[in-house]
Amino acid sequence: MPEFLKPPTITQNPNPLPDGFTPRLIELYKAGRFPFDRLVTYYQLDQINEAIHDMHEGRVIKPILIGS
């Protein structure tokens, strides 16, 4: 049977992160060893073009849009 006709493989856990990953990041953040707040930049929704531009220019790692 050609590969493209085979049904997709279904996994039990579609979460790509290993168990314990998120809790570990939280522990590191609380200990001051994971600067999550330095990785995000907030933009108002009407600044969406600026957020995209800054992301493409490498000025921000994770732009977050805030609706008003």
PDB file of N, CA, C and O in Angstrom:
ATOM      1  N   MET A   1       0.859  -1.179   0.000  1.00  0.00           N
ATOM      2  CA  MET A   1       0.000   0.000   0.000  1.00  0.00           C
ATOM      3  C   MET A   1       0.903   1.239   0.000  1.00  0.00           C
ATOM      4  O   MET A   1       1.843   1.319   0.791  1.00  0.00           O
ATOM      5  N   PRO A   2       0.626   2.192  -0.870  1.00  0.00           N
ATOM      6  CA  PRO A   2       1.431   3.418  -0.888  1.00  0.00           C
ATOM      7  C   PRO A   2       1.327   4.155   0.454  1.00  0.00           C
ATOM      8  O   PRO A   2       0.290   4.138   1.118  1.00  0.00           O
ATOM      9  N   GLU A   3       2.411   4.787   0.819  1.00  0.00           N
ATOM     10  CA  GLU A   3       2.492   5.481   2.112  1.00  0.00           C
ATOM     11  C   GLU A   3       1.367   6.510   2.285  1.00  0.00           C
ATOM     12  O   GLU A   3       0.805   6.634   3.373  1.00  0.00           O
ATOM     13  N   PHE A   4       1.041   7.241   1.226  1.00  0.00           N
ATOM     14  CA  PHE A   4       0.042   8.302   1.359  1.00  0.00           C
ATOM     15  C   PHE A   4      -1.376   7.761   1.560  1.00  0.00           C
ATOM     16  O   PHE A   4      -2.274   8.520   1.924  1.00  0.00           O
ATOM     17  N   LEU A   5      -1.590   6.463   1.329  1.00  0.00           N
ATOM     18  CA  LEU A   5      -2.905   5.867   1.548  1.00  0.00           C
ATOM     19  C   LEU A   5      -3.053   5.253   2.929  1.00  0.00           C
ATOM     20  O   LEU A   5      -4.161   4.894   3.325  1.00  0.00           O
ATOM     21  N   LYS A   6      -1.968   5.124   3.664  1.00  0.00           N
ATOM     22  CA  LYS A   6      -2.031   4.535   4.995  1.00  0.00           C
ATOM     23  C   LYS A   6      -2.698   5.505   5.961  1.00  0.00           C
ATOM     24  O   LYS A   6      -2.494   6.715   5.861  1.00  0.00           O
ATOM     25  N   PRO A   7      -3.494   4.986   6.899  1.00  0.00           N
ATOM     26  CA  PRO A   7      -4.129   5.880   7.880  1.00  0.00           C
ATOM     27  C   PRO A   7      -3.076   6.483   8.807  1.00  0.00           C
ATOM     28  O   PRO A   7      -2.032   5.873   9.039  1.00  0.00           O
ATOM     29  N   PRO A   8      -3.343   7.679   9.338  1.00  0.00           N
ATOM     30  CA  PRO A   8      -2.363   8.309  10.230  1.00  0.00           C
ATOM     31  C   PRO A   8      -2.219   7.531  11.532  1.00  0.00           C
ATOM     32  O   PRO A   8      -3.155   6.878  11.993  1.00  0.00           O
ATOM     33  N   THR A   9      -1.046   7.613  12.103  1.00  0.00           N
ATOM     34  CA  THR A   9      -0.803   6.996  13.399  1.00  0.00           C
ATOM     35  C   THR A   9      -1.370   7.899  14.480  1.00  0.00           C
ATOM     36  O   THR A   9      -1.128   9.106  14.481  1.00  0.00           O
ATOM     37  N   ILE A  10      -2.118   7.318  15.390  1.00  0.00           N
ATOM     38  CA  ILE A  10      -2.726   8.092  16.479  1.00  0.00           C
ATOM     39  C   ILE A  10      -1.983   7.757  17.773  1.00  0.00           C
ATOM     40  O   ILE A  10      -1.783   6.587  18.101  1.00  0.00           O
ATOM     41  N   THR A  11      -1.583   8.786  18.493  1.00  0.00           N
ATOM     42  CA  THR A  11      -0.891   8.565  19.761  1.00  0.00           C
ATOM     43  C   THR A  11      -1.844   8.784  20.923  1.00  0.00           C
ATOM     44  O   THR A  11      -2.853   9.475  20.785  1.00  0.00           O
ATOM     45  N   GLN A  12      -1.529   8.206  22.045  1.00  0.00           N
ATOM     46  CA  GLN A  12      -2.358   8.360  23.238  1.00  0.00           C
ATOM     47  C   GLN A  12      -2.202   9.744  23.848  1.00  0.00           C
ATOM     48  O   GLN A  12      -3.163  10.297  24.384  1.00  0.00           O
ATOM     49  N   ASN A  13      -1.018  10.302  23.775  1.00  0.00           N
ATOM     50  CA  ASN A  13      -0.739  11.599  24.363  1.00  0.00           C
ATOM     51  C   ASN A  13      -0.231  12.539  23.271  1.00  0.00           C
ATOM     52  O   ASN A  13       0.944  12.485  22.909  1.00  0.00           O
ATOM     53  N   PRO A  14      -1.104  13.400  22.744  1.00  0.00           N
ATOM     54  CA  PRO A  14      -0.653  14.289  21.677  1.00  0.00           C
ATOM     55  C   PRO A  14       0.229  15.439  22.153  1.00  0.00           C
ATOM     56  O   PRO A  14       0.742  16.195  21.328  1.00  0.00           O
ATOM     57  N   ASN A  15       0.417  15.589  23.461  1.00  0.00           N
ATOM     58  CA  ASN A  15       1.243  16.654  24.008  1.00  0.00           C
ATOM     59  C   ASN A  15       2.712  16.391  23.658  1.00  0.00           C
ATOM     60  O   ASN A  15       3.257  15.366  24.067  1.00  0.00           O
ATOM     61  N   PRO A  16       3.368  17.293  22.911  1.00  0.00           N
ATOM     62  CA  PRO A  16       4.754  17.048  22.526  1.00  0.00           C
ATOM     63  C   PRO A  16       5.761  17.258  23.663  1.00  0.00           C
ATOM     64  O   PRO A  16       6.926  16.883  23.534  1.00  0.00           O
ATOM     65  N   LEU A  17       5.318  17.854  24.772  1.00  0.00           N
ATOM     66  CA  LEU A  17       6.235  18.104  25.884  1.00  0.00           C
ATOM     67  C   LEU A  17       6.268  16.900  26.819  1.00  0.00           C
ATOM     68  O   LEU A  17       5.227  16.306  27.097  1.00  0.00           O
ATOM     69  N   PRO A  18       7.434  16.539  27.300  1.00  0.00           N
ATOM     70  CA  PRO A  18       7.503  15.422  28.246  1.00  0.00           C
ATOM     71  C   PRO A  18       6.823  15.780  29.564  1.00  0.00           C
ATOM     72  O   PRO A  18       6.775  16.943  29.962  1.00  0.00           O
ATOM     73  N   ASP A  19       6.302  14.759  30.226  1.00  0.00           N
ATOM     74  CA  ASP A  19       5.667  14.985  31.533  1.00  0.00           C
ATOM     75  C   ASP A  19       6.662  15.653  32.474  1.00  0.00           C
ATOM     76  O   ASP A  19       7.837  15.289  32.513  1.00  0.00           O
ATOM     77  N   GLY A  20       6.189  16.614  33.215  1.00  0.00           N
ATOM     78  CA  GLY A  20       7.034  17.299  34.175  1.00  0.00           C
ATOM     79  C   GLY A  20       7.773  18.500  33.613  1.00  0.00           C
ATOM     80  O   GLY A  20       8.414  19.229  34.369  1.00  0.00           O
ATOM     81  N   PHE A  21       7.701  18.725  32.318  1.00  0.00           N
ATOM     82  CA  PHE A  21       8.437  19.831  31.715  1.00  0.00           C
ATOM     83  C   PHE A  21       7.927  21.181  32.201  1.00  0.00           C
ATOM     84  O   PHE A  21       8.711  22.019  32.647  1.00  0.00           O
ATOM     85  N   THR A  22       6.616  21.395  32.117  1.00  0.00           N
ATOM     86  CA  THR A  22       6.042  22.672  32.534  1.00  0.00           C
ATOM     87  C   THR A  22       6.221  22.914  34.029  1.00  0.00           C
ATOM     88  O   THR A  22       6.630  24.008  34.416  1.00  0.00           O
ATOM     89  N   PRO A  23       5.929  21.926  34.888  1.00  0.00           N
ATOM     90  CA  PRO A  23       6.182  22.156  36.315  1.00  0.00           C
ATOM     91  C   PRO A  23       7.650  22.495  36.617  1.00  0.00           C
ATOM     92  O   PRO A  23       7.938  23.285  37.516  1.00  0.00           O
ATOM     93  N   ARG A  24       8.559  21.897  35.868  1.00  0.00           N
ATOM     94  CA  ARG A  24       9.989  22.196  36.069  1.00  0.00           C
ATOM     95  C   ARG A  24      10.293  23.635  35.678  1.00  0.00           C
ATOM     96  O   ARG A  24      11.058  24.308  36.369  1.00  0.00           O
ATOM     97  N   LEU A  25       9.711  24.122  34.582  1.00  0.00           N
ATOM     98  CA  LEU A  25       9.910  25.519  34.193  1.00  0.00           C
ATOM     99  C   LEU A  25       9.372  26.466  35.265  1.00  0.00           C
ATOM    100  O   LEU A  25       9.982  27.497  35.549  1.00  0.00           O
ATOM    101  N   ILE A  26       8.242  26.118  35.852  1.00  0.00           N
ATOM    102  CA  ILE A  26       7.667  26.945  36.925  1.00  0.00           C
ATOM    103  C   ILE A  26       8.597  26.968  38.130  1.00  0.00           C
ATOM    104  O   ILE A  26       8.818  28.022  38.726  1.00  0.00           O
ATOM    105  N   GLU A  27       9.140  25.815  38.490  1.00  0.00           N
ATOM    106  CA  GLU A  27      10.101  25.754  39.601  1.00  0.00           C
ATOM    107  C   GLU A  27      11.307  26.640  39.322  1.00  0.00           C
ATOM    108  O   GLU A  27      11.749  27.391  40.191  1.00  0.00           O
ATOM    109  N   LEU A  28      11.835  26.550  38.110  1.00  0.00           N
ATOM    110  CA  LEU A  28      13.000  27.360  37.749  1.00  0.00           C
ATOM    111  C   LEU A  28      12.660  28.850  37.800  1.00  0.00           C
ATOM    112  O   LEU A  28      13.472  29.656  38.253  1.00  0.00           O
ATOM    113  N   TYR A  29      11.471  29.216  37.339  1.00  0.00           N
ATOM    114  CA  TYR A  29      11.057  30.620  37.366  1.00  0.00           C
ATOM    115  C   TYR A  29      10.963  31.125  38.802  1.00  0.00           C
ATOM    116  O   TYR A  29      11.442  32.216  39.110  1.00  0.00           O
ATOM    117  N   LYS A  30      10.351  30.341  39.676  1.00  0.00           N
ATOM    118  CA  LYS A  30      10.211  30.743  41.078  1.00  0.00           C
ATOM    119  C   LYS A  30      11.566  30.864  41.760  1.00  0.00           C
ATOM    120  O   LYS A  30      11.741  31.672  42.672  1.00  0.00           O
ATOM    121  N   ALA A  31      12.522  30.060  41.314  1.00  0.00           N
ATOM    122  CA  ALA A  31      13.873  30.102  41.887  1.00  0.00           C
ATOM    123  C   ALA A  31      14.722  31.203  41.256  1.00  0.00           C
ATOM    124  O   ALA A  31      15.880  31.389  41.630  1.00  0.00           O
ATOM    125  N   GLY A  32      14.143  31.935  40.295  1.00  0.00           N
ATOM    126  CA  GLY A  32      14.890  33.006  39.640  1.00  0.00           C
ATOM    127  C   GLY A  32      15.869  32.524  38.589  1.00  0.00           C
ATOM    128  O   GLY A  32      16.787  33.251  38.210  1.00  0.00           O
ATOM    129  N   ARG A  33      15.675  31.292  38.114  1.00  0.00           N
ATOM    130  CA  ARG A  33      16.618  30.716  37.156  1.00  0.00           C
ATOM    131  C   ARG A  33      16.051  30.589  35.739  1.00  0.00           C
ATOM    132  O   ARG A  33      16.730  30.088  34.842  1.00  0.00           O
ATOM    133  N   PHE A  34      14.809  31.042  35.537  1.00  0.00           N
ATOM    134  CA  PHE A  34      14.199  31.030  34.205  1.00  0.00           C
ATOM    135  C   PHE A  34      13.485  32.363  34.009  1.00  0.00           C
ATOM    136  O   PHE A  34      12.385  32.552  34.528  1.00  0.00           O
ATOM    137  N   PRO A  35      14.089  33.284  33.271  1.00  0.00           N
ATOM    138  CA  PRO A  35      13.554  34.648  33.162  1.00  0.00           C
ATOM    139  C   PRO A  35      12.403  34.763  32.158  1.00  0.00           C
ATOM    140  O   PRO A  35      12.507  35.470  31.156  1.00  0.00           O
ATOM    141  N   PHE A  36      11.310  34.059  32.442  1.00  0.00           N
ATOM    142  CA  PHE A  36      10.166  34.068  31.542  1.00  0.00           C
ATOM    143  C   PHE A  36       9.707  35.480  31.203  1.00  0.00           C
ATOM    144  O   PHE A  36       9.374  35.772  30.055  1.00  0.00           O
ATOM    145  N   ASP A  37       9.691  36.349  32.202  1.00  0.00           N
ATOM    146  CA  ASP A  37       9.218  37.719  31.988  1.00  0.00           C
ATOM    147  C   ASP A  37      10.108  38.496  31.016  1.00  0.00           C
ATOM    148  O   ASP A  37       9.667  39.493  30.445  1.00  0.00           O
ATOM    149  N   ARG A  38      11.353  38.055  30.821  1.00  0.00           N
ATOM    150  CA  ARG A  38      12.236  38.719  29.853  1.00  0.00           C
ATOM    151  C   ARG A  38      12.078  38.156  28.450  1.00  0.00           C
ATOM    152  O   ARG A  38      12.627  38.705  27.496  1.00  0.00           O
ATOM    153  N   LEU A  39      11.332  37.067  28.316  1.00  0.00           N
ATOM    154  CA  LEU A  39      11.150  36.433  27.018  1.00  0.00           C
ATOM    155  C   LEU A  39       9.912  36.936  26.285  1.00  0.00           C
ATOM    156  O   LEU A  39       9.781  36.732  25.078  1.00  0.00           O
ATOM    157  N   VAL A  40       9.001  37.593  27.006  1.00  0.00           N
ATOM    158  CA  VAL A  40       7.753  38.040  26.394  1.00  0.00           C
ATOM    159  C   VAL A  40       7.694  39.561  26.345  1.00  0.00           C
ATOM    160  O   VAL A  40       8.255  40.254  27.194  1.00  0.00           O
ATOM    161  N   THR A  41       7.003  40.057  25.334  1.00  0.00           N
ATOM    162  CA  THR A  41       6.740  41.484  25.198  1.00  0.00           C
ATOM    163  C   THR A  41       5.265  41.631  24.865  1.00  0.00           C
ATOM    164  O   THR A  41       4.745  40.941  23.987  1.00  0.00           O
ATOM    165  N   TYR A  42       4.596  42.533  25.568  1.00  0.00           N
ATOM    166  CA  TYR A  42       3.157  42.720  25.383  1.00  0.00           C
ATOM    167  C   TYR A  42       2.882  43.870  24.433  1.00  0.00           C
ATOM    168  O   TYR A  42       3.539  44.910  24.480  1.00  0.00           O
ATOM    169  N   TYR A  43       1.898  43.663  23.571  1.00  0.00           N
ATOM    170  CA  TYR A  43       1.453  44.669  22.607  1.00  0.00           C
ATOM    171  C   TYR A  43      -0.068  44.762  22.670  1.00  0.00           C
ATOM    172  O   TYR A  43      -0.751  43.760  22.885  1.00  0.00           O
ATOM    173  N   GLN A  44      -0.589  45.962  22.481  1.00  0.00           N
ATOM    174  CA  GLN A  44      -2.024  46.126  22.324  1.00  0.00           C
ATOM    175  C   GLN A  44      -2.418  45.551  20.963  1.00  0.00           C
ATOM    176  O   GLN A  44      -1.601  45.489  20.045  1.00  0.00           O
ATOM    177  N   LEU A  45      -3.659  45.141  20.848  1.00  0.00           N
ATOM    178  CA  LEU A  45      -4.116  44.516  19.616  1.00  0.00           C
ATOM    179  C   LEU A  45      -3.892  45.409  18.394  1.00  0.00           C
ATOM    180  O   LEU A  45      -3.584  44.912  17.310  1.00  0.00           O
ATOM    181  N   ASP A  46      -4.044  46.708  18.563  1.00  0.00           N
ATOM    182  CA  ASP A  46      -3.841  47.593  17.411  1.00  0.00           C
ATOM    183  C   ASP A  46      -2.360  47.762  17.050  1.00  0.00           C
ATOM    184  O   ASP A  46      -2.040  48.450  16.080  1.00  0.00           O
ATOM    185  N   GLN A  47      -1.459  47.146  17.815  1.00  0.00           N
ATOM    186  CA  GLN A  47      -0.024  47.177  17.528  1.00  0.00           C
ATOM    187  C   GLN A  47       0.447  45.871  16.887  1.00  0.00           C
ATOM    188  O   GLN A  47       1.638  45.562  16.907  1.00  0.00           O
ATOM    189  N   ILE A  48      -0.480  45.115  16.325  1.00  0.00           N
ATOM    190  CA  ILE A  48      -0.143  43.795  15.794  1.00  0.00           C
ATOM    191  C   ILE A  48       0.958  43.861  14.731  1.00  0.00           C
ATOM    192  O   ILE A  48       1.840  43.003  14.704  1.00  0.00           O
ATOM    193  N   ASN A  49       0.914  44.860  13.867  1.00  0.00           N
ATOM    194  CA  ASN A  49       1.952  44.968  12.828  1.00  0.00           C
ATOM    195  C   ASN A  49       3.327  45.242  13.437  1.00  0.00           C
ATOM    196  O   ASN A  49       4.337  44.712  12.974  1.00  0.00           O
ATOM    197  N   GLU A  50       3.357  46.067  14.471  1.00  0.00           N
ATOM    198  CA  GLU A  50       4.622  46.337  15.166  1.00  0.00           C
ATOM    199  C   GLU A  50       5.142  45.063  15.834  1.00  0.00           C
ATOM    200  O   GLU A  50       6.342  44.790  15.808  1.00  0.00           O
ATOM    201  N   ALA A  51       4.240  44.289  16.428  1.00  0.00           N
ATOM    202  CA  ALA A  51       4.634  43.040  17.089  1.00  0.00           C
ATOM    203  C   ALA A  51       5.246  42.064  16.086  1.00  0.00           C
ATOM    204  O   ALA A  51       6.278  41.449  16.357  1.00  0.00           O
ATOM    205  N   ILE A  52       4.610  41.930  14.938  1.00  0.00           N
ATOM    206  CA  ILE A  52       5.119  41.029  13.904  1.00  0.00           C
ATOM    207  C   ILE A  52       6.474  41.522  13.389  1.00  0.00           C
ATOM    208  O   ILE A  52       7.403  40.734  13.212  1.00  0.00           O
ATOM    209  N   HIS A  53       6.574  42.821  13.153  1.00  0.00           N
ATOM    210  CA  HIS A  53       7.835  43.401  12.671  1.00  0.00           C
ATOM    211  C   HIS A  53       8.959  43.172  13.687  1.00  0.00           C
ATOM    212  O   HIS A  53      10.055  42.750  13.319  1.00  0.00           O
ATOM    213  N   ASP A  54       8.683  43.453  14.966  1.00  0.00           N
ATOM    214  CA  ASP A  54       9.693  43.270  16.013  1.00  0.00           C
ATOM    215  C   ASP A  54      10.125  41.810  16.120  1.00  0.00           C
ATOM    216  O   ASP A  54      11.297  41.524  16.365  1.00  0.00           O
ATOM    217  N   MET A  55       9.179  40.887  15.938  1.00  0.00           N
ATOM    218  CA  MET A  55       9.506  39.468  15.996  1.00  0.00           C
ATOM    219  C   MET A  55      10.423  39.090  14.833  1.00  0.00           C
ATOM    220  O   MET A  55      11.418  38.391  15.025  1.00  0.00           O
ATOM    221  N   HIS A  56      10.088  39.549  13.636  1.00  0.00           N
ATOM    222  CA  HIS A  56      10.913  39.225  12.470  1.00  0.00           C
ATOM    223  C   HIS A  56      12.292  39.879  12.536  1.00  0.00           C
ATOM    224  O   HIS A  56      13.259  39.342  11.997  1.00  0.00           O
ATOM    225  N   GLU A  57      12.385  41.021  13.187  1.00  0.00           N
ATOM    226  CA  GLU A  57      13.670  41.717  13.338  1.00  0.00           C
ATOM    227  C   GLU A  57      14.495  41.148  14.492  1.00  0.00           C
ATOM    228  O   GLU A  57      15.652  41.531  14.670  1.00  0.00           O
ATOM    229  N   GLY A  58      13.917  40.244  15.272  1.00  0.00           N
ATOM    230  CA  GLY A  58      14.630  39.650  16.400  1.00  0.00           C
ATOM    231  C   GLY A  58      14.650  40.516  17.639  1.00  0.00           C
ATOM    232  O   GLY A  58      15.454  40.278  18.541  1.00  0.00           O
ATOM    233  N   ARG A  59      13.783  41.519  17.708  1.00  0.00           N
ATOM    234  CA  ARG A  59      13.726  42.400  18.882  1.00  0.00           C
ATOM    235  C   ARG A  59      12.987  41.757  20.045  1.00  0.00           C
ATOM    236  O   ARG A  59      13.230  42.089  21.205  1.00  0.00           O
ATOM    237  N   VAL A  60      12.083  40.834  19.730  1.00  0.00           N
ATOM    238  CA  VAL A  60      11.313  40.139  20.768  1.00  0.00           C
ATOM    239  C   VAL A  60      11.343  38.646  20.488  1.00  0.00           C
ATOM    240  O   VAL A  60      11.507  38.213  19.348  1.00  0.00           O
ATOM    241  N   ILE A  61      11.183  37.872  21.546  1.00  0.00           N
ATOM    242  CA  ILE A  61      11.143  36.415  21.389  1.00  0.00           C
ATOM    243  C   ILE A  61       9.704  35.950  21.263  1.00  0.00           C
ATOM    244  O   ILE A  61       9.375  35.166  20.372  1.00  0.00           O
ATOM    245  N   LYS A  62       8.837  36.435  22.160  1.00  0.00           N
ATOM    246  CA  LYS A  62       7.440  36.006  22.148  1.00  0.00           C
ATOM    247  C   LYS A  62       6.540  37.217  22.309  1.00  0.00           C
ATOM    248  O   LYS A  62       6.309  37.663  23.433  1.00  0.00           O
ATOM    249  N   PRO A  63       6.023  37.764  21.201  1.00  0.00           N
ATOM    250  CA  PRO A  63       5.080  38.884  21.332  1.00  0.00           C
ATOM    251  C   PRO A  63       3.713  38.351  21.768  1.00  0.00           C
ATOM    252  O   PRO A  63       3.235  37.344  21.245  1.00  0.00           O
ATOM    253  N   ILE A  64       3.101  39.024  22.712  1.00  0.00           N
ATOM    254  CA  ILE A  64       1.772  38.644  23.203  1.00  0.00           C
ATOM    255  C   ILE A  64       0.846  39.826  22.964  1.00  0.00           C
ATOM    256  O   ILE A  64       1.120  40.945  23.397  1.00  0.00           O
ATOM    257  N   LEU A  65      -0.264  39.558  22.262  1.00  0.00           N
ATOM    258  CA  LEU A  65      -1.240  40.603  21.976  1.00  0.00           C
ATOM    259  C   LEU A  65      -2.284  40.659  23.074  1.00  0.00           C
ATOM    260  O   LEU A  65      -2.782  39.632  23.536  1.00  0.00           O
ATOM    261  N   ILE A  66      -2.604  41.870  23.481  1.00  0.00           N
ATOM    262  CA  ILE A  66      -3.618  42.094  24.521  1.00  0.00           C
ATOM    263  C   ILE A  66      -4.777  42.828  23.879  1.00  0.00           C
ATOM    264  O   ILE A  66      -4.602  43.915  23.328  1.00  0.00           O
ATOM    265  N   GLY A  67      -5.956  42.241  23.947  1.00  0.00           N
ATOM    266  CA  GLY A  67      -7.147  42.892  23.422  1.00  0.00           C
ATOM    267  C   GLY A  67      -7.623  43.964  24.383  1.00  0.00           C
ATOM    268  O   GLY A  67      -7.479  43.828  25.598  1.00  0.00           O
ATOM    269  N   SER A  68      -8.193  45.038  23.833  1.00  0.00           N
ATOM    270  CA  SER A  68      -8.664  46.112  24.700  1.00  0.00           C
ATOM    271  C   SER A  68     -10.163  46.188  24.708  1.00  0.00           C
ATOM    272  O   SER A  68     -10.735  47.039  25.389  1.00  0.00           O
TER     273      SER A  68
END
